[in-house]
Amino acid sequence: MAGNRRDYKGEYRRRLERGLARGLTRSQARGHPTAKETPVSTRSAMPAQNPKLEAALKQLRKPGASLSRVASDAHVGRERLSRYVKAVAGAERRGRVWTFNDQRVRQLAIVEAGVGQPVQIRVRGFEDAHRAGLHAYEAGQVLKDQDLYPDFVRRWEGQRIRDVSGRWHVLSTDLNQLFRAILTQDYSFERFYQIET
């Protein structure tokens, strides 16, 4: 039986030699590229969207977030998370701060001024999608506690969002319209929100 044992050291050495002969770095040849290096195999290539990594990306956007801590909390490798956020969200580290240039297209629904029901639109980038989500959240809070309404109007009056075709959509501050759109139609921002791959 001794002759049937696998030669793991030999296999590993041959894999490194083949990779180096192809012009790969040592870490790429091993199958564990660094965050700055491109994955070689199709198995290690990043998927267009991964719910676990998207949740970690959301945490990384928070001020003071550490990549190592976020990766650990999400139970994913630090290098894997780093590659993902750089590939899909244009993440870049400047000093101790992460900056993002996430230009993915998102489908979402907003409560548009003058329209009695949620309107589905497509926006490019994170910022407009985030603003739309914040508007929907605060509108829901106003419907629970109308004492918040004056502040809501001051914050959102005239605010608008641009869709991928370049058309502007003014966000509603009308209490009756918000009531009809959110409560009577069982509207929730999360139900419509989707990142396109």
Backbone torsions as a table, in degrees:
resi	resn	phi	psi	omega
1	MET	NA	-21.0	-176.9
2	ALA	-62.3	-29.9	-179.4
3	GLY	-72.6	-16.3	-178.5
4	ASN	-91.3	-1.0	-178.3
5	ARG	-70.0	141.0	178.3
6	ARG	-74.9	145.2	177.7
7	ASP	-97.5	82.8	-175.7
8	TYR	-62.4	-40.9	-180.0
9	LYS	-62.8	-40.9	179.3
10	GLY	-66.3	-42.9	178.5
11	GLU	-61.3	-43.4	-179.6
12	TYR	-63.5	-44.1	-179.9
13	ARG	-62.2	-43.1	-180.0
14	ARG	-66.3	-38.0	177.9
15	ARG	-62.5	-43.8	178.0
16	LEU	-62.7	-43.5	-179.2
17	GLU	-62.5	-43.0	178.4
18	ARG	-62.9	-43.3	-179.8
19	GLY	-64.7	-44.4	179.5
20	LEU	-65.4	-34.8	177.7
21	ALA	-66.7	-29.1	178.2
22	ARG	-82.1	-2.4	179.0
23	GLY	90.5	14.1	179.0
24	LEU	-84.0	158.6	172.7
25	THR	-76.2	167.6	-179.5
26	ARG	-60.9	-43.0	-178.9
27	SER	-67.2	-36.3	176.2
28	GLN	-66.1	-42.5	179.8
29	ALA	-63.5	-34.7	177.8
30	ARG	-69.0	-21.9	-176.3
31	GLY	96.1	10.3	179.6
32	HIS	-131.1	70.2	-178.2
33	PRO	-64.5	151.9	176.2
34	THR	-70.9	172.8	-176.8
35	ALA	-60.9	-30.4	-177.7
36	LYS	-84.7	-13.1	-176.3
37	GLU	-95.4	153.2	179.8
38	THR	-82.0	134.1	174.0
39	PRO	-63.0	145.1	-175.5
40	VAL	-95.3	-48.5	-176.7
41	SER	-80.4	155.3	178.3
42	THR	-69.4	-25.0	179.2
43	ARG	-66.3	-34.0	-176.5
44	SER	-93.1	-1.1	178.5
45	ALA	-68.1	145.5	-177.6
46	MET	-70.5	134.5	172.6
47	PRO	-71.0	159.4	-178.2
48	ALA	-61.5	-38.4	-180.0
49	GLN	-150.7	135.7	-177.9
50	ASN	-135.3	117.2	-175.4
51	PRO	-55.9	-40.3	-179.5
52	LYS	-65.6	-43.3	179.8
53	LEU	-74.0	-30.7	175.3
54	GLU	-64.6	-40.0	177.9
55	ALA	-64.3	-39.5	178.0
56	ALA	-67.3	-38.8	176.8
57	LEU	-60.3	-41.0	178.3
58	LYS	-60.7	-40.5	178.6
59	GLN	-68.7	-36.6	-178.3
60	LEU	-67.5	-25.3	178.4
61	ARG	-68.9	-19.2	-177.2
62	LYS	-70.6	143.6	-179.0
63	PRO	-57.8	135.6	176.8
64	GLY	80.0	4.7	-178.7
65	ALA	-70.1	141.0	178.6
66	SER	-107.0	133.6	179.9
67	LEU	-58.2	-44.0	-179.0
68	SER	-62.0	-45.2	-178.4
69	ARG	-66.8	-43.7	-180.0
70	VAL	-63.4	-44.0	179.2
71	ALA	-62.1	-42.2	179.4
72	SER	-64.2	-44.6	179.6
73	ASP	-63.8	-32.9	-178.2
74	ALA	-87.2	-5.3	-178.6
75	HIS	59.9	43.3	174.4
76	VAL	-128.6	158.3	179.1
77	GLY	-68.5	145.1	-179.8
78	ARG	-61.2	-44.2	-179.7
79	GLU	-65.3	-39.6	179.5
80	ARG	-62.9	-46.2	179.2
81	LEU	-63.7	-41.3	179.6
82	SER	-60.6	-46.0	178.4
83	ARG	-61.6	-41.4	-177.0
84	TYR	-64.1	-50.3	-176.1
85	VAL	-67.6	-29.4	176.9
86	LYS	-73.0	-39.2	-177.1
87	ALA	-73.2	-46.1	-172.5
88	VAL	-95.5	-25.5	-174.5
89	ALA	-118.7	9.6	178.5
90	GLY	57.5	33.9	-176.7
91	ALA	-69.8	144.4	179.1
92	GLU	-149.5	138.3	-179.3
93	ARG	-95.9	126.6	176.8
94	ARG	-121.9	102.8	-173.9
95	GLY	67.8	-120.1	179.0
96	ARG	-101.9	5.2	-174.0
97	VAL	-113.1	136.6	173.9
98	TRP	-89.8	133.1	172.9
99	THR	-114.4	153.0	-175.7
100	PHE	-130.7	143.5	173.9
101	ASN	-132.1	65.4	-174.6
102	ASP	-82.9	106.5	-176.2
103	GLN	-105.7	17.8	178.7
104	ARG	-66.8	150.2	178.4
105	VAL	-86.1	135.1	179.9
106	ARG	-121.8	138.6	171.9
107	GLN	-94.3	136.9	178.6
108	LEU	-157.5	170.4	177.1
109	ALA	-120.5	139.6	178.3
110	ILE	-125.4	162.6	171.4
111	VAL	-98.5	103.9	-174.7
112	GLU	-91.6	141.5	178.8
113	ALA	-57.9	132.7	177.2
114	GLY	84.1	-0.2	-179.9
115	VAL	-118.1	131.9	-173.3
116	GLY	-84.3	0.7	-179.5
117	GLN	-141.4	161.8	179.1
118	PRO	-59.8	140.3	-179.0
119	VAL	-110.4	127.0	178.2
120	GLN	-86.4	130.1	178.8
121	ILE	-136.0	169.1	174.9
122	ARG	-121.3	128.9	179.4
123	VAL	-123.6	153.3	177.0
124	ARG	-103.0	130.0	175.6
125	GLY	95.7	166.2	-175.1
126	PHE	-79.3	-37.8	-169.4
127	GLU	-60.3	-50.4	-179.7
128	ASP	-64.5	-38.8	178.4
129	ALA	-64.5	-39.9	178.9
130	HIS	-64.6	-42.9	178.9
131	ARG	-63.1	-40.6	178.9
132	ALA	-63.6	-41.3	178.0
133	GLY	-65.4	-39.7	178.3
134	LEU	-65.5	-41.4	177.3
135	HIS	-60.2	-45.9	-179.5
136	ALA	-63.2	-41.6	179.8
137	TYR	-63.6	-49.0	-177.7
138	GLU	-67.1	-33.5	176.2
139	ALA	-62.9	-41.5	176.8
140	GLY	-62.6	-38.1	177.9
141	GLN	-66.5	-38.1	178.6
142	VAL	-63.1	-38.9	-180.0
143	LEU	-68.1	-24.5	176.2
144	LYS	-82.9	-34.2	-177.5
145	ASP	-139.7	99.8	-173.7
146	GLN	-72.5	-6.4	172.7
147	ASP	-65.7	-20.6	179.5
148	LEU	-81.5	-8.2	-172.4
149	TYR	-60.7	-45.9	-179.5
150	PRO	-58.1	-42.6	178.6
151	ASP	-66.2	-38.0	178.8
152	PHE	-61.2	-45.0	179.8
153	VAL	-62.7	-45.4	179.9
154	ARG	-59.4	-40.0	-176.8
155	ARG	-74.3	-38.5	-169.1
156	TRP	-109.0	-7.7	180.0
157	GLU	-57.9	121.2	177.4
158	GLY	80.7	-1.6	179.1
159	GLN	-71.0	140.3	-177.0
160	ARG	-139.7	162.6	-178.3
161	ILE	-129.5	140.6	-178.5
162	ARG	-102.2	130.5	178.8
163	ASP	-87.5	177.7	-174.9
164	VAL	-66.1	-22.0	178.6
165	SER	-85.1	-4.1	179.2
166	GLY	95.5	0.6	-179.7
167	ARG	-82.4	138.2	179.0
168	TRP	-91.2	141.9	177.8
169	HIS	-125.0	119.5	179.8
170	VAL	-83.5	129.5	-179.6
171	LEU	-76.8	139.1	-175.1
172	SER	-78.1	143.3	170.3
173	THR	-122.3	7.7	-179.1
174	ASP	-77.6	120.4	-174.3
175	LEU	-61.2	-42.5	179.7
176	ASN	-65.3	-40.7	179.4
177	GLN	-65.8	-42.3	177.3
178	LEU	-60.9	-41.5	179.6
179	PHE	-61.2	-48.3	-178.8
180	ARG	-63.4	-42.5	-175.3
181	ALA	-73.4	-41.6	-172.5
182	ILE	-89.4	-50.7	-173.7
183	LEU	-82.0	-47.3	-174.0
184	THR	-75.7	-22.3	-179.3
185	GLN	-107.0	10.3	177.6
186	ASP	52.9	45.4	-179.1
187	TYR	-77.3	135.7	167.0
188	SER	-141.0	135.5	-176.6
189	PHE	-58.1	-41.6	-176.5
190	GLU	-63.0	-31.0	-177.3
191	ARG	-66.3	-31.9	-177.0
192	PHE	-96.8	-20.3	-172.3
193	TYR	-71.0	129.1	178.9
194	GLN	-155.5	133.0	175.4
195	ILE	-88.2	127.9	179.2
196	GLU	-80.1	143.1	-179.5
197	THR	-93.1	NA	NA
